[in-house]
Amino acid sequence: MHVTRNLDCSGLSNASAVLRIKQALVGSKDGEPRIGVLVGENCDVERITGSLGSAAGRVRLMSATRQ
């Protein structure tokens, strides 16, 4: 898996993260490398993935963890 762009959504709600991800995907085409998305530890990854529909395969969600 190759990721060329990263997007930090770690302080956003689920709805705001989905909106920002969809905005980042505008103009990108199938077959292009995935977008890496950092989400907060309180985000519901399954809900975000479900909200992205067919575009979910074009992002890689990574959860931020506190150390």
NUDRENPA-455859 format. One line per field, with one value per atom (N, C-alpha, C): x, y, z; residue number from 0; atom name; residue in three letters. Coordinates in nm, 2 decimals, decimal comma. Atoms other than C-alpha are relative to their C-alpha. Last residue first. Example, Ala and Ser with C-alpha at 12.3 -4.5 7.8 and 13.67 -1.06 7.14 Angstrom:
% residues 2
X	(-0,09/1,37/-0,08/0,09/1,23/0,09)
Y	(-0,11/-0,11/0,11/-0,12/-0,45/0,12)
Z	(0,00/0,71/0,08/0,00/0,78/0,00)
k	(1/1/1/0/0/0)
a	(N/CA/C/N/CA/C)
r	(SER/SER/SER/ALA/ALA/ALA)
% end
This chain:
% residues 67
X	(-0,11/0,14/0,04/-0,08/-0,19/0,10/0,00/-0,31/0,08/-0,10/-0,41/-0,01/0,05/-0,60/0,11/-0,09/-0,50/-0,04/0,03/-0,75/0,10/-0,05/-0,61/-0,02/-0,06/-0,81/0,05/-0,11/-0,90/0,06/-0,12/-1,09/0,11/-0,07/-1,34/0,13/-0,13/-1,44/0,08/-0,10/-1,71/0,14/0,05/-1,90/0,11/-0,08/-1,73/-0,05/0,05/-2,00/0,07/0,13/-1,93/-0,05/-0,02/-1,56/-0,13/-0,06/-1,64/0,02/0,10/-1,88/0,05/0,10/-1,64/-0,10/-0,06/-1,36/-0,10/0,05/-1,57/0,04/0,08/-1,36/-0,04/0,14/-1,26/-0,08/0,03/-0,89/-0,15/-0,01/-0,87/-0,04/0,13/-0,83/0,03/-0,01/-0,51/-0,13/0,08/-0,59/0,02/-0,01/-0,35/-0,07/-0,02/-0,47/0,01/0,10/-0,44/0,05/-0,03/-0,23/-0,10/-0,10/-0,41/0,03/-0,13/-0,59/0,11/-0,03/-0,93/0,13/0,06/-0,91/0,04/-0,09/-0,85/-0,07/-0,10/-1,05/0,10/0,06/-1,24/0,12/0,01/-1,08/-0,05/-0,14/-0,95/-0,01/-0,06/-1,30/0,13/0,07/-1,44/0,05/-0,05/-1,18/-0,06/-0,14/-1,27/0,06/0,00/-1,64/0,14/0,06/-1,59/0,00/-0,10/-1,37/-0,04/-0,10/-1,63/0,12/0,06/-1,90/0,10/0,02/-1,69/-0,05/0,10/-1,58/-0,01/0,13/-1,25/-0,10/0,08/-0,93/-0,15/0,00/-0,74/-0,08/0,14/-0,84/-0,01/0,01/-0,48/-0,14/0,11/-0,46/-0,01/0,05/-0,16/-0,09/0,05/-0,09/-0,04/-0,08/0,12/-0,04/0,08/0,02/0,09/-0,08/0,14/-0,09/0,08/0,00/0,09)
Y	(0,07/0,82/0,06/-0,08/0,92/-0,09/0,05/0,74/0,09/-0,07/0,88/-0,06/-0,06/0,63/0,06/0,03/0,57/0,07/-0,06/0,55/-0,05/0,08/0,46/0,07/-0,06/0,61/-0,10/-0,10/0,51/0,07/0,07/0,20/0,09/0,05/0,41/-0,08/-0,07/0,59/-0,05/0,06/0,33/0,07/0,09/0,44/-0,06/-0,03/0,72/-0,09/-0,12/0,71/0,03/0,03/0,34/0,13/0,08/0,42/-0,03/-0,08/0,70/-0,08/-0,10/0,49/0,09/0,08/0,20/0,10/0,03/0,44/-0,07/0,13/0,59/-0,04/0,02/0,88/-0,14/0,00/0,91/-0,02/0,12/0,82/-0,02/0,01/1,10/-0,13/-0,03/1,04/-0,01/0,02/1,05/0,05/-0,09/1,00/-0,03/0,04/0,85/0,11/-0,12/0,92/-0,06/-0,04/0,62/0,12/0,05/0,60/0,05/-0,09/0,67/-0,05/0,05/0,37/0,09/0,14/0,53/-0,04/0,11/0,90/-0,13/0,11/1,21/-0,12/-0,01/1,52/-0,12/-0,06/1,54/0,02/0,10/1,30/0,06/0,04/1,57/-0,10/-0,12/1,72/-0,04/-0,01/1,37/0,12/0,11/1,34/0,00/-0,04/1,68/-0,11/-0,11/1,60/0,04/0,05/1,26/0,11/0,08/1,42/-0,06/-0,09/1,68/-0,07/-0,07/1,42/0,10/0,10/1,20/0,07/0,10/1,50/-0,09/-0,02/1,67/-0,11/-0,08/1,70/0,02/0,05/1,41/0,09/-0,03/1,50/-0,04/0,01/1,52/0,05/-0,10/1,44/-0,02/0,02/1,27/0,11/-0,12/1,24/-0,04/-0,12/0,99/0,13/-0,12/0,66/0,12/-0,13/0,34/0,12/-0,12/0,00/0,12)
Z	(-0,07/2,51/0,13/-0,10/2,36/0,06/-0,13/2,05/0,09/-0,08/1,71/0,15/-0,12/1,50/0,08/-0,10/1,14/0,13/-0,13/0,86/0,10/-0,11/0,52/0,13/-0,12/0,24/0,09/0,05/-0,12/0,11/0,04/-0,02/-0,04/-0,12/0,17/-0,03/-0,01/-0,15/0,12/0,09/-0,22/0,01/0,10/0,09/-0,09/0,13/0,28/-0,11/0,05/0,56/-0,13/0,06/0,63/-0,07/0,12/0,68/-0,07/0,10/0,92/-0,13/0,05/1,11/-0,11/0,08/1,14/-0,06/0,13/1,25/-0,09/0,03/1,53/-0,14/0,13/1,64/-0,02/-0,03/2,01/-0,13/-0,06/1,94/0,04/-0,14/1,70/0,06/-0,07/1,33/0,15/-0,15/1,12/0,06/-0,08/0,75/0,15/-0,14/0,50/0,08/-0,09/0,14/0,14/-0,10/-0,09/0,07/-0,14/-0,40/0,10/-0,06/-0,73/0,14/0,04/-0,89/0,05/-0,04/-0,87/-0,05/0,08/-0,93/0,05/0,01/-0,72/-0,07/0,10/-0,81/-0,01/0,12/-0,49/-0,10/0,10/-0,24/-0,13/0,05/-0,01/-0,12/0,07/0,02/-0,06/0,13/0,10/-0,08/0,08/0,38/-0,14/0,04/0,52/-0,09/0,09/0,52/-0,05/0,13/0,68/-0,11/0,06/0,95/-0,14/0,05/1,02/-0,07/0,12/1,06/-0,07/0,11/1,29/-0,13/-0,03/1,51/-0,12/0,06/1,44/0,05/-0,09/1,65/-0,04/-0,14/1,49/0,10/-0,05/1,13/0,15/-0,14/1,00/0,04/-0,04/0,63/0,15/-0,14/0,47/0,04/-0,07/0,10/0,14/0,05/-0,10/0,08/-0,04/0,06/-0,04/0,01/-0,10/0,03/0,00/0,00/0,00)
k	(66/66/66/65/65/65/64/64/64/63/63/63/62/62/62/61/61/61/60/60/60/59/59/59/58/58/58/57/57/57/56/56/56/55/55/55/54/54/54/53/53/53/52/52/52/51/51/51/50/50/50/49/49/49/48/48/48/47/47/47/46/46/46/45/45/45/44/44/44/43/43/43/42/42/42/41/41/41/40/40/40/39/39/39/38/38/38/37/37/37/36/36/36/35/35/35/34/34/34/33/33/33/32/32/32/31/31/31/30/30/30/29/29/29/28/28/28/27/27/27/26/26/26/25/25/25/24/24/24/23/23/23/22/22/22/21/21/21/20/20/20/19/19/19/18/18/18/17/17/17/16/16/16/15/15/15/14/14/14/13/13/13/12/12/12/11/11/11/10/10/10/9/9/9/8/8/8/7/7/7/6/6/6/5/5/5/4/4/4/3/3/3/2/2/2/1/1/1/0/0/0)
a	(N/CA/C/N/CA/C/N/CA/C/N/CA/C/N/CA/C/N/CA/C/N/CA/C/N/CA/C/N/CA/C/N/CA/C/N/CA/C/N/CA/C/N/CA/C/N/CA/C/N/CA/C/N/CA/C/N/CA/C/N/CA/C/N/CA/C/N/CA/C/N/CA/C/N/CA/C/N/CA/C/N/CA/C/N/CA/C/N/CA/C/N/CA/C/N/CA/C/N/CA/C/N/CA/C/N/CA/C/N/CA/C/N/CA/C/N/CA/C/N/CA/C/N/CA/C/N/CA/C/N/CA/C/N/CA/C/N/CA/C/N/CA/C/N/CA/C/N/CA/C/N/CA/C/N/CA/C/N/CA/C/N/CA/C/N/CA/C/N/CA/C/N/CA/C/N/CA/C/N/CA/C/N/CA/C/N/CA/C/N/CA/C/N/CA/C/N/CA/C/N/CA/C/N/CA/C/N/CA/C/N/CA/C/N/CA/C/N/CA/C/N/CA/C/N/CA/C/N/CA/C/N/CA/C)
r	(GLN/GLN/GLN/ARG/ARG/ARG/THR/THR/THR/ALA/ALA/ALA/SER/SER/SER/MET/MET/MET/LEU/LEU/LEU/ARG/ARG/ARG/VAL/VAL/VAL/ARG/ARG/ARG/GLY/GLY/GLY/ALA/ALA/ALA/ALA/ALA/ALA/SER/SER/SER/GLY/GLY/GLY/LEU/LEU/LEU/SER/SER/SER/GLY/GLY/GLY/THR/THR/THR/ILE/ILE/ILE/ARG/ARG/ARG/GLU/GLU/GLU/VAL/VAL/VAL/ASP/ASP/ASP/CYS/CYS/CYS/ASN/ASN/ASN/GLU/GLU/GLU/GLY/GLY/GLY/VAL/VAL/VAL/LEU/LEU/LEU/VAL/VAL/VAL/GLY/GLY/GLY/ILE/ILE/ILE/ARG/ARG/ARG/PRO/PRO/PRO/GLU/GLU/GLU/GLY/GLY/GLY/ASP/ASP/ASP/LYS/LYS/LYS/SER/SER/SER/GLY/GLY/GLY/VAL/VAL/VAL/LEU/LEU/LEU/ALA/ALA/ALA/GLN/GLN/GLN/LYS/LYS/LYS/ILE/ILE/ILE/ARG/ARG/ARG/LEU/LEU/LEU/VAL/VAL/VAL/ALA/ALA/ALA/SER/SER/SER/ALA/ALA/ALA/ASN/ASN/ASN/SER/SER/SER/LEU/LEU/LEU/GLY/GLY/GLY/SER/SER/SER/CYS/CYS/CYS/ASP/ASP/ASP/LEU/LEU/LEU/ASN/ASN/ASN/ARG/ARG/ARG/THR/THR/THR/VAL/VAL/VAL/HIS/HIS/HIS/MET/MET/MET)
% end
